[in-house]
């Protein structure tokens, strides 16, 4: 029996989750479809860009991801504390980095003093709704999947469901489980025969980390969206949570 999402995701138990989304029926997410002969490789870039873009605004960090031919894996850490401590202005800025917002939120950003007391009360109610969504994995996955589905259907000039009804999620209860799951995700392209080495697997978190390390020979300078290893450069990374090993130890 399918369990409600509230029973599968409990931030009181753990902020760490492994999520997987599959295309419906024979739909191809990326790569070359051996049946139709069509090549959908360009969608890998769509998905990687979307994941990293959304993670800039959600209070959710990405530990690992891998884009496969008809599904993708992503390992997430929810940063509820950061979301709870955002000011109303910061919540609006986060939300409007992804969406248009409302007339009141736009007016507030332009001139906070221009709102009347009833208007401010109404806006603050909406802000709390947005705040909760900023650390909601279901909202994060929805914003990935709906965007990709609409873009793919537009390009293919078709309609209908692109993804299975629900993404699958698995709780990771400690660092050991986190690192093991990250390795599983990063090795997916190797197991599938897409790549010989994890470091050369396109559209994966391990390749993104290696690219950052090569650009900065001493330490990896990561975007805030990627959960850092203990030896990553922490400049501009405000989150205190670290993966408790170095990148080299992880790769070994």
Backbone as JSON, one array per atom type, in Angstrom:
{
  "sequence": "XXXXXXXXXXXXXXXXXXXXXXXXXXXXXXXXXXXXXXXXXXXXXXXXXXXXXXXXXXXXXXXXXXXXXXXXXXXXXXXXXXXXXXXXXXXXXXXXXXXXXXXXXXXXXXXXXXXXXXXXXXXXXXXXXXXXXXXXXXXXXXXXXXXXXXXXXXXXXXXXXXXXXXXXXXXXXXXXXXXXXXXXXXXXXXXXXXXXXXXXXXXXXXXXXXXXXXXXXXXXXXXXXXXXXXXXXXXXXXXXXXXXXXXXXXXX",
  "N": [[0.84, -1.19, 0.0], [0.52, 2.24, -0.81], [2.17, 4.72, 1.0], [1.31, 7.77, 2.73], [2.99, 10.88, 1.95], [3.75, 12.29, 4.21], [4.36, 10.34, 6.05], [6.63, 9.27, 5.05], [8.55, 11.22, 4.94], [10.07, 12.78, 7.5], [11.14, 15.39, 9.16], [11.84, 15.64, 11.77], [13.05, 13.3, 12.36], [15.17, 12.93, 10.52], [17.11, 15.06, 8.35], [17.93, 14.22, 5.9], [17.58, 12.83, 2.68], [17.03, 10.47, 0.07], [15.95, 10.73, -3.16], [14.03, 9.63, -5.97], [12.95, 9.94, -9.31], [10.93, 8.71, -11.88], [10.38, 8.39, -15.41], [7.2, 8.12, -17.02], [5.78, 5.05, -18.22], [7.18, 4.22, -21.35], [8.54, 6.52, -21.75], [11.34, 8.59, -22.53], [13.77, 10.18, -20.63], [16.39, 11.21, -21.0], [19.25, 10.79, -23.23], [19.54, 8.33, -25.93], [16.74, 6.95, -27.42], [16.27, 3.62, -27.99], [14.16, 2.48, -29.35], [12.56, 4.43, -30.76], [14.6, 5.86, -31.87], [15.12, 8.49, -31.43], [17.01, 11.2, -30.06], [17.52, 12.32, -26.86], [19.41, 13.62, -25.4], [19.95, 16.28, -24.75], [18.25, 16.92, -22.69], [19.43, 16.21, -20.33], [21.07, 18.31, -19.54], [19.12, 20.26, -19.12], [17.89, 19.24, -16.81], [19.97, 19.07, -14.87], [20.68, 21.79, -14.69], [18.27, 22.82, -13.74], [17.98, 21.59, -11.21], [20.22, 22.65, -9.8], [19.67, 25.34, -10.0], [17.19, 25.68, -8.59], [17.99, 24.91, -6.05], [19.41, 27.07, -5.19], [17.55, 28.76, -4.12], [15.62, 27.38, -2.6], [15.61, 26.16, 0.78], [17.27, 23.89, 0.82], [19.8, 21.6, 0.38], [21.91, 20.04, -2.06], [23.31, 16.9, -2.01], [24.09, 14.83, -3.69], [23.63, 13.85, -7.13], [22.35, 12.22, -10.07], [21.75, 11.98, -13.46], [19.88, 9.88, -15.35], [18.85, 7.68, -18.1], [16.01, 7.27, -18.1], [15.22, 8.14, -15.64], [16.01, 9.96, -12.6], [18.31, 10.41, -9.89], [18.54, 11.91, -6.68], [20.12, 13.27, -3.86], [19.31, 14.77, -0.87], [19.61, 17.42, 1.55], [17.67, 18.85, 3.96], [17.36, 22.1, 5.13], [15.92, 23.19, 7.52], [16.17, 24.92, 9.73], [17.48, 27.21, 8.75], [15.5, 28.17, 7.01], [13.41, 28.77, 8.82], [14.52, 30.9, 10.19], [14.73, 32.95, 8.36], [14.1, 36.32, 7.42], [10.95, 38.05, 6.76], [11.34, 39.55, 4.38], [13.53, 38.23, 3.25], [12.42, 35.7, 2.81], [10.52, 36.32, 0.84], [12.23, 37.19, -1.2], [13.65, 34.84, -1.74], [11.53, 33.23, -2.64], [10.58, 34.7, -4.83], [12.71, 34.5, -6.48], [12.15, 32.33, -7.94], [9.45, 32.39, -8.63], [6.74, 34.6, -9.64], [5.52, 35.96, -7.55], [3.29, 38.08, -5.59], [1.01, 40.89, -5.92], [1.14, 42.32, -3.51], [3.55, 41.36, -2.38], [5.43, 42.21, -4.24], [5.05, 44.95, -4.03], [5.88, 45.32, -1.41], [8.63, 44.71, -1.57], [9.45, 46.81, -3.16], [8.73, 49.07, -1.68], [8.5, 48.91, 1.53], [7.18, 50.44, 3.48], [4.89, 51.33, 2.3], [2.74, 49.64, 2.53], [-0.42, 49.07, 4.03], [-1.65, 48.35, 7.36], [-3.6, 46.16, 7.32], [-2.91, 45.12, 4.79], [-0.26, 44.35, 5.22], [-0.6, 42.4, 7.17], [-1.97, 40.47, 5.7], [-0.02, 39.86, 3.79], [2.03, 38.78, 5.41], [0.85, 36.4, 6.21], [0.89, 34.98, 3.8], [3.62, 34.88, 3.43], [4.42, 33.06, 5.4], [3.35, 30.71, 4.39], [4.92, 30.44, 2.08], [7.42, 30.22, 3.33], [7.3, 27.69, 4.58], [7.17, 26.1, 2.31], [9.71, 26.44, 1.27], [11.38, 24.66, 2.57], [10.36, 22.23, 1.91], [10.45, 19.07, 0.64], [8.72, 17.87, -1.2], [7.7, 20.07, -2.59], [10.06, 21.0, -3.73], [10.79, 18.85, -5.46], [8.52, 18.83, -7.05], [8.8, 21.29, -8.35], [10.99, 20.78, -9.93], [10.11, 18.6, -11.55], [7.66, 19.38, -12.8], [8.49, 21.55, -14.34], [10.36, 20.36, -16.14], [8.71, 18.46, -17.41], [6.77, 20.08, -18.71], [8.43, 21.56, -20.41], [9.59, 19.53, -21.98], [7.3, 18.38, -23.18], [6.4, 20.57, -24.63], [8.49, 20.94, -26.47], [8.41, 18.48, -27.78], [5.96, 18.64, -28.85], [3.58, 17.53, -27.74], [1.14, 16.15, -25.44], [0.15, 15.16, -22.09], [1.02, 12.87, -19.38], [4.3, 12.94, -18.1], [6.0, 12.12, -16.06], [6.05, 9.49, -13.56], [3.42, 9.16, -11.12], [4.3, 9.83, -8.46], [7.29, 10.82, -6.8], [9.89, 8.73, -5.48], [11.0, 8.31, -2.15], [13.59, 8.01, 0.29], [14.57, 7.78, 3.59], [17.59, 8.87, 5.14], [19.48, 8.03, 7.79], [21.86, 8.69, 9.1], [25.32, 9.88, 8.91], [26.85, 7.84, 7.8], [24.99, 6.39, 6.28], [24.29, 8.43, 4.54], [26.71, 8.92, 3.05], [27.09, 6.41, 1.87], [24.8, 6.25, 0.28], [25.2, 8.45, -1.41], [27.44, 7.54, -2.82], [26.3, 5.36, -4.12], [24.52, 6.72, -5.83], [26.31, 8.35, -7.36], [27.69, 6.34, -8.68], [25.88, 5.26, -10.42], [25.83, 5.83, -13.32], [28.09, 4.38, -14.1], [27.46, 1.73, -13.43], [25.38, 1.42, -15.21], [26.67, 1.37, -17.58], [27.15, 3.7, -18.95], [29.31, 5.29, -18.45], [32.83, 4.88, -17.78], [34.29, 5.73, -15.59], [33.41, 7.24, -12.5], [34.13, 9.95, -12.12], [34.14, 10.96, -14.66], [31.56, 10.94, -15.46], [29.03, 12.48, -17.0], [26.73, 15.07, -16.02], [26.42, 14.54, -13.29], [26.8, 14.75, -9.72], [29.35, 14.18, -8.75], [31.06, 14.69, -10.89], [30.64, 17.42, -11.17], [31.74, 18.31, -8.75], [34.41, 17.53, -9.12], [35.11, 19.13, -11.29], [35.02, 21.63, -10.07], [37.12, 21.3, -8.27], [39.35, 21.09, -9.97], [39.45, 23.63, -11.07], [40.22, 25.09, -8.93], [42.99, 24.52, -7.53], [43.89, 23.88, -4.91], [41.73, 23.77, -3.05], [38.25, 22.86, -3.15], [35.96, 25.12, -4.36], [32.73, 25.5, -3.82], [29.39, 25.99, -5.17], [26.74, 27.28, -3.11], [24.67, 25.48, -3.15], [25.52, 22.82, -3.19], [26.14, 20.25, -0.91], [28.82, 20.5, 1.29], [32.03, 18.79, 1.43], [34.38, 17.97, 4.08], [36.82, 19.14, 3.43], [36.29, 21.11, 1.62], [36.35, 24.45, 0.34], [35.07, 26.87, 2.44], [34.2, 29.41, 1.89], [31.7, 31.79, 1.53], [29.84, 29.85, 2.1], [27.34, 29.31, 4.19], [26.05, 27.36, 5.61], [26.34, 25.13, 8.32], [26.57, 22.41, 8.28], [28.51, 19.61, 7.4], [29.76, 17.09, 5.17], [31.24, 14.39, 6.61], [33.93, 13.69, 5.71], [36.74, 13.85, 3.46], [36.82, 14.95, 0.01], [38.6, 13.39, -1.52], [38.84, 11.11, 0.13], [36.26, 10.19, -0.05], [36.07, 9.52, -2.79], [37.88, 7.45, -2.88]],
  "CA": [[0.0, 0.0, 0.0], [1.28, 3.49, -0.88], [2.09, 5.51, 2.22], [1.31, 9.21, 2.52], [4.33, 11.48, 1.98], [4.06, 12.72, 5.58], [4.92, 9.21, 6.78], [7.91, 8.92, 4.44], [9.48, 12.31, 5.2], [9.91, 13.34, 8.83], [12.34, 16.17, 9.45], [12.2, 15.42, 13.17], [13.89, 12.1, 12.4], [16.38, 13.17, 9.73], [16.96, 16.02, 7.26], [18.61, 13.65, 4.74], [16.69, 11.97, 1.9], [17.35, 10.04, -1.3], [14.73, 10.77, -3.97], [14.14, 9.14, -7.35], [11.79, 10.19, -10.15], [10.97, 7.93, -13.11], [9.46, 8.75, -16.48], [6.07, 7.21, -17.12], [5.79, 4.06, -19.3], [8.42, 4.11, -22.11], [9.09, 7.85, -22.03], [12.77, 8.74, -22.28], [14.18, 11.46, -20.07], [17.62, 11.64, -21.65], [19.91, 9.76, -24.01], [18.94, 7.91, -27.19], [15.71, 5.93, -27.29], [16.57, 2.58, -28.98], [12.95, 2.12, -30.09], [12.2, 5.48, -31.72], [15.8, 6.41, -32.48], [15.25, 9.91, -31.08], [18.04, 11.5, -29.07], [17.04, 13.29, -25.88], [20.56, 13.91, -24.55], [19.9, 17.68, -24.32], [17.46, 17.07, -21.48], [20.29, 16.06, -19.15], [21.48, 19.65, -19.14], [17.93, 20.9, -18.55], [17.63, 18.75, -15.47], [21.05, 19.5, -13.98], [20.54, 23.23, -14.47], [17.08, 23.07, -12.92], [18.3, 21.17, -9.84], [21.14, 23.59, -9.17], [18.99, 26.63, -9.93], [16.21, 25.69, -7.51], [18.68, 24.78, -4.76], [19.87, 28.41, -4.78], [16.46, 29.49, -3.48], [15.07, 26.54, -1.54], [16.51, 25.88, 1.9], [17.55, 22.47, 0.62], [21.09, 21.43, -0.29], [22.08, 18.82, -2.85], [24.51, 16.14, -1.67], [24.48, 14.06, -4.88], [22.59, 13.63, -8.14], [22.76, 11.55, -11.31], [20.68, 12.0, -14.46], [19.94, 8.66, -16.14], [18.07, 7.75, -19.34], [14.57, 7.41, -17.87], [14.98, 8.54, -14.25], [17.15, 10.64, -11.98], [18.51, 10.28, -8.44], [19.03, 13.12, -6.02], [20.25, 13.14, -2.4], [19.04, 16.12, -0.38], [19.58, 17.77, 2.97], [16.73, 19.94, 4.22], [17.88, 23.03, 6.14], [14.73, 23.84, 8.08], [16.55, 26.0, 10.65], [17.72, 28.42, 7.96], [14.2, 28.66, 6.53], [12.67, 29.34, 9.94], [15.17, 32.14, 10.63], [14.71, 33.98, 7.33], [13.18, 37.44, 7.63], [9.92, 38.08, 5.72], [11.93, 40.05, 3.15], [14.36, 37.17, 2.68], [11.51, 34.67, 2.29], [9.96, 36.82, -0.42], [13.31, 37.19, -2.2], [13.87, 33.44, -2.12], [10.39, 32.74, -3.42], [10.49, 35.41, -6.11], [13.77, 34.05, -7.36], [11.59, 31.24, -8.74], [8.08, 32.69, -9.05], [6.46, 36.03, -9.79], [5.06, 36.6, -6.33], [1.98, 38.71, -5.64], [1.03, 42.36, -5.96], [1.58, 42.8, -2.21], [4.97, 41.06, -2.16], [6.2, 43.11, -5.1], [4.95, 46.28, -3.45], [6.71, 45.31, -0.2], [10.04, 44.78, -1.96], [9.7, 48.14, -3.71], [8.59, 50.08, -0.62], [7.82, 48.24, 2.65], [6.36, 51.38, 4.24], [3.69, 51.68, 1.54], [1.65, 48.72, 2.82], [-1.25, 49.35, 5.2], [-1.62, 47.27, 8.36], [-4.28, 44.97, 6.8], [-2.12, 44.55, 3.7], [0.92, 43.71, 5.79], [-1.09, 41.19, 7.83], [-2.25, 39.5, 4.64], [1.24, 39.45, 3.19], [2.75, 37.92, 6.35], [0.23, 35.07, 6.13], [1.41, 34.35, 2.59], [5.04, 34.64, 3.65], [4.56, 31.82, 6.18], [3.1, 29.61, 3.45], [6.14, 30.32, 1.25], [8.51, 29.76, 4.19], [7.17, 26.23, 4.73], [7.48, 25.47, 1.02], [11.14, 26.54, 1.0], [12.08, 23.48, 3.09], [9.48, 21.11, 1.62], [11.0, 18.27, -0.44], [7.69, 17.66, -2.22], [7.67, 21.27, -3.42], [11.31, 21.03, -4.49], [10.68, 17.87, -6.53], [7.47, 19.31, -7.95], [9.32, 22.39, -9.17], [11.85, 20.17, -10.94], [9.41, 17.71, -12.47], [6.69, 20.11, -13.62], [9.24, 22.37, -15.3], [10.92, 19.48, -17.17], [7.6, 17.87, -18.15], [6.19, 21.08, -19.6], [9.41, 21.91, -21.44], [9.72, 18.38, -22.87], [6.07, 18.26, -23.96], [6.36, 21.68, -25.58], [9.46, 20.67, -27.53], [7.97, 17.3, -28.53], [4.62, 18.95, -29.38], [2.64, 16.52, -27.28], [0.57, 16.4, -24.11], [0.05, 13.95, -21.28], [1.93, 12.72, -18.25], [5.7, 12.66, -18.42], [6.57, 11.42, -14.9], [5.17, 8.69, -12.72], [2.64, 10.03, -10.25], [4.99, 10.3, -7.28], [8.7, 10.47, -6.67], [10.16, 7.83, -4.36], [11.93, 8.91, -1.18], [14.16, 7.11, 1.3], [15.24, 8.52, 4.66], [18.97, 8.5, 5.47], [19.43, 8.36, 9.21], [23.13, 9.17, 9.66], [26.35, 10.21, 7.91], [27.26, 6.62, 7.11], [23.97, 6.13, 5.28], [24.4, 9.5, 3.55], [27.86, 8.7, 2.18], [26.82, 5.19, 1.1], [23.79, 6.58, -0.73], [25.84, 9.33, -2.38], [28.28, 6.69, -3.66], [25.37, 4.61, -4.97], [24.02, 7.63, -6.86], [27.4, 8.75, -8.25], [28.13, 5.18, -9.46], [24.81, 4.8, -11.31], [26.2, 5.79, -14.74], [29.08, 3.31, -14.31], [26.72, 0.46, -13.42], [24.53, 1.37, -16.4], [27.52, 1.3, -18.76], [27.21, 5.0, -19.62], [30.65, 5.84, -18.23], [33.77, 3.94, -17.15], [34.75, 6.3, -14.34], [32.45, 8.19, -11.93], [34.59, 11.34, -12.29], [33.88, 11.37, -16.04], [30.13, 10.76, -15.73], [28.38, 13.78, -17.2], [25.48, 15.36, -15.33], [26.43, 13.95, -11.95], [27.39, 15.63, -8.71], [30.78, 13.92, -8.58], [31.77, 15.42, -11.94], [30.56, 18.84, -10.81], [32.71, 18.54, -7.69], [35.75, 17.42, -9.71], [35.33, 20.33, -12.09], [35.33, 22.71, -9.13], [38.45, 21.05, -7.7], [40.35, 21.38, -10.99], [39.53, 25.07, -11.25], [40.87, 25.64, -7.75], [43.86, 23.35, -7.3], [44.1, 23.54, -3.51], [40.48, 23.38, -2.42], [37.08, 23.01, -3.98], [35.03, 26.2, -4.02], [31.45, 25.01, -4.32], [28.21, 26.83, -4.98], [26.06, 26.98, -1.85], [23.66, 24.44, -3.32], [26.07, 21.5, -2.97], [26.55, 19.97, 0.45], [30.28, 20.45, 1.22], [32.88, 17.86, 2.16], [35.11, 18.66, 5.15], [37.97, 19.88, 2.91], [35.87, 22.11, 0.66], [36.48, 25.84, 0.76], [33.79, 27.29, 3.0], [33.9, 30.8, 1.56], [30.33, 32.03, 1.09], [28.95, 28.75, 2.46], [26.94, 29.64, 5.55], [25.52, 26.19, 6.28], [27.35, 24.54, 9.19], [26.62, 20.96, 8.12], [29.52, 19.11, 6.48], [29.94, 15.66, 5.0], [32.38, 14.17, 7.49], [35.12, 13.09, 5.09], [37.22, 14.69, 2.37], [36.43, 14.49, -1.33], [39.5, 12.3, -1.91], [38.45, 9.93, 0.89], [34.97, 9.72, -0.62], [36.33, 8.9, -4.08], [38.59, 6.2, -2.64]],
  "C": [[0.88, 1.25, 0.0], [1.08, 4.3, 0.39], [2.02, 6.99, 1.9], [2.71, 9.79, 2.68], [4.73, 11.88, 3.4], [4.64, 11.6, 6.42], [6.29, 8.8, 6.25], [8.97, 9.98, 4.71], [9.16, 12.93, 6.56], [11.2, 14.07, 9.2], [12.75, 16.07, 10.91], [13.13, 14.22, 13.32], [15.21, 12.3, 11.68], [16.11, 14.23, 8.66], [17.47, 15.48, 5.93], [17.71, 12.65, 4.0], [17.26, 11.69, 0.51], [16.04, 9.97, -2.07], [15.02, 10.3, -5.39], [12.85, 9.44, -8.08], [11.97, 9.46, -11.47], [10.0, 8.5, -14.13], [8.36, 7.7, -16.58], [6.23, 6.3, -18.34], [7.15, 4.01, -20.01], [9.05, 5.47, -22.39], [10.58, 7.89, -21.69], [13.04, 10.12, -21.74], [15.36, 12.02, -20.85], [18.19, 10.48, -22.47], [19.15, 9.41, -25.28], [17.97, 6.77, -26.95], [15.96, 4.86, -28.35], [15.37, 2.17, -29.81], [12.63, 3.15, -31.17], [13.41, 6.04, -32.46], [16.03, 7.87, -32.16], [16.29, 10.1, -29.98], [17.56, 12.62, -28.15], [18.17, 13.73, -24.94], [20.51, 15.34, -24.0], [19.13, 17.87, -23.02], [18.28, 16.87, -20.21], [20.7, 17.44, -18.62], [20.31, 20.41, -18.53], [17.79, 20.53, -17.08], [18.7, 19.18, -14.48], [20.93, 20.98, -13.67], [19.36, 23.54, -13.55], [17.34, 22.71, -11.45], [19.15, 22.22, -9.14], [20.53, 24.99, -9.04], [18.04, 26.7, -8.73], [16.88, 25.65, -6.14], [19.28, 26.1, -4.29], [18.82, 29.11, -3.92], [15.75, 28.69, -2.4], [16.09, 26.41, -0.41], [16.76, 24.37, 1.93], [18.87, 22.38, -0.14], [21.15, 20.08, -0.98], [23.39, 18.14, -2.45], [25.01, 15.37, -2.89], [23.31, 14.02, -5.85], [23.21, 12.91, -9.32], [21.56, 11.51, -12.24], [20.84, 10.8, -15.37], [19.01, 8.77, -17.35], [16.58, 7.93, -19.12], [14.22, 7.7, -16.41], [16.18, 9.35, -13.76], [17.13, 10.41, -10.47], [18.97, 11.62, -7.89], [19.03, 12.88, -4.51], [20.22, 14.55, -1.82], [19.22, 16.23, 1.13], [18.7, 18.99, 3.15], [17.27, 20.8, 5.35], [16.71, 23.85, 6.7], [15.09, 25.03, 8.96], [16.79, 27.3, 9.9], [16.41, 29.02, 7.48], [13.42, 29.36, 7.63], [13.22, 30.7, 10.34], [15.25, 33.22, 9.55], [13.74, 35.08, 7.71], [12.09, 37.38, 6.55], [10.47, 38.55, 4.37], [12.76, 38.96, 2.46], [13.51, 36.04, 2.12], [10.95, 35.08, 0.93], [11.02, 36.79, -1.52], [13.63, 35.78, -2.67], [12.76, 32.97, -3.05], [10.33, 33.39, -4.8], [11.72, 35.23, -6.98], [13.27, 32.97, -8.31], [10.23, 31.58, -9.34], [7.84, 34.2, -9.05], [6.07, 36.72, -8.49], [3.67, 37.19, -6.51], [2.13, 40.22, -5.73], [1.57, 42.91, -4.64], [3.06, 42.54, -1.97], [5.86, 41.94, -3.02], [6.2, 44.54, -4.56], [5.84, 46.39, -2.21], [8.18, 45.44, -0.55], [10.4, 46.17, -2.49], [9.68, 49.21, -2.62], [7.82, 49.48, 0.54], [6.86, 49.16, 3.41], [5.04, 51.7, 3.54], [2.51, 50.77, 1.84], [0.9, 49.15, 4.07], [-1.15, 48.17, 6.17], [-2.37, 46.03, 7.87], [-3.51, 44.3, 5.66], [-0.91, 43.79, 4.22], [0.54, 42.39, 6.48], [-1.35, 40.1, 6.81], [-0.98, 38.98, 4.01], [2.0, 38.49, 4.11], [2.17, 36.51, 6.41], [0.79, 34.3, 4.94], [2.89, 34.01, 2.74], [5.26, 33.34, 4.41], [4.27, 30.59, 5.33], [4.35, 29.36, 2.6], [7.31, 29.77, 2.07], [8.47, 28.23, 4.33], [7.52, 25.51, 3.43], [8.98, 25.46, 0.73], [11.94, 25.37, 1.58], [11.23, 22.21, 2.9], [10.02, 20.32, 0.42], [9.98, 18.05, -1.56], [7.59, 18.87, -3.15], [8.92, 21.36, -4.29], [11.22, 20.08, -5.69], [9.6, 18.27, -7.54], [7.98, 20.38, -8.89], [10.33, 21.89, -10.21], [11.0, 19.49, -12.0], [8.4, 18.44, -13.36], [7.38, 20.92, -14.7], [9.75, 21.5, -16.45], [9.81, 18.88, -18.03], [7.01, 18.85, -19.15], [7.14, 21.44, -20.74], [9.57, 20.77, -22.45], [8.49, 18.24, -23.76], [5.95, 19.36, -25.0], [7.27, 21.39, -26.77], [9.03, 19.5, -28.41], [6.58, 17.49, -29.15], [3.61, 17.85, -29.04], [2.11, 16.91, -25.91], [0.56, 15.08, -23.34], [1.11, 13.89, -20.21], [3.32, 12.34, -18.71], [6.36, 11.83, -17.32], [5.55, 10.49, -14.29], [4.52, 9.61, -11.69], [3.4, 10.6, -9.07], [6.47, 9.95, -7.36], [8.86, 9.54, -5.47], [11.18, 8.49, -3.43], [12.34, 7.89, -0.13], [14.9, 7.95, 2.33], [16.63, 7.97, 4.9], [19.22, 8.97, 6.9], [20.73, 8.86, 9.82], [24.13, 9.42, 8.53], [26.79, 8.98, 7.11], [26.28, 6.28, 5.99], [24.02, 7.18, 4.17], [25.51, 9.23, 2.55], [27.65, 7.46, 1.3], [25.83, 5.47, -0.02], [24.37, 7.5, -1.8], [26.69, 8.51, -3.36], [27.42, 5.87, -4.62], [24.88, 5.48, -6.14], [25.13, 7.99, -7.85], [27.88, 7.6, -9.13], [27.07, 4.67, -10.44], [25.2, 4.77, -12.78], [27.23, 4.7, -15.05], [28.37, 1.97, -14.37], [25.88, 0.3, -14.68], [25.34, 1.3, -17.69], [27.62, 2.59, -19.54], [28.62, 5.58, -19.55], [31.52, 4.79, -17.56], [34.21, 4.42, -15.77], [33.72, 7.29, -13.8], [32.83, 9.65, -12.2], [34.32, 11.86, -13.69], [32.41, 11.26, -16.42], [29.43, 12.11, -15.82], [27.06, 13.85, -16.44], [25.33, 14.56, -14.04], [27.09, 14.92, -10.99], [28.89, 15.42, -8.58], [31.59, 14.62, -9.67], [31.76, 16.91, -11.66], [31.58, 19.18, -9.73], [34.14, 18.48, -8.23], [36.1, 18.62, -10.55], [35.69, 21.51, -11.21], [36.72, 22.55, -8.55], [39.55, 21.39, -8.69], [40.54, 22.88, -11.19], [40.29, 25.73, -10.1], [41.74, 24.54, -7.17], [43.98, 22.95, -5.84], [42.82, 23.05, -2.85], [39.32, 23.62, -3.37], [36.24, 24.18, -3.49], [33.7, 25.85, -4.66], [30.38, 26.09, -4.27], [27.49, 26.39, -3.72], [25.14, 25.77, -1.96], [24.2, 23.04, -3.07], [26.55, 21.34, -1.54], [28.06, 19.75, 0.48], [30.9, 19.28, 1.98], [33.71, 18.67, 3.16], [36.29, 19.47, 4.63], [37.59, 20.9, 1.84], [36.05, 23.51, 1.22], [35.12, 26.35, 1.2], [33.45, 28.76, 2.74], [32.5, 30.91, 0.98], [29.4, 30.86, 1.34], [28.6, 28.91, 3.93], [26.43, 28.42, 6.32], [26.62, 25.49, 7.08], [27.51, 23.03, 8.98], [27.64, 20.56, 7.06], [29.4, 17.61, 6.34], [31.26, 15.31, 5.69], [33.46, 13.28, 6.87], [35.56, 14.05, 3.99], [36.73, 14.13, 1.04], [37.29, 13.32, -1.78], [39.17, 11.01, -1.15], [37.16, 9.33, 0.34], [35.22, 8.98, -1.94], [37.08, 7.57, -3.95], [37.67, 5.11, -2.13]]
}
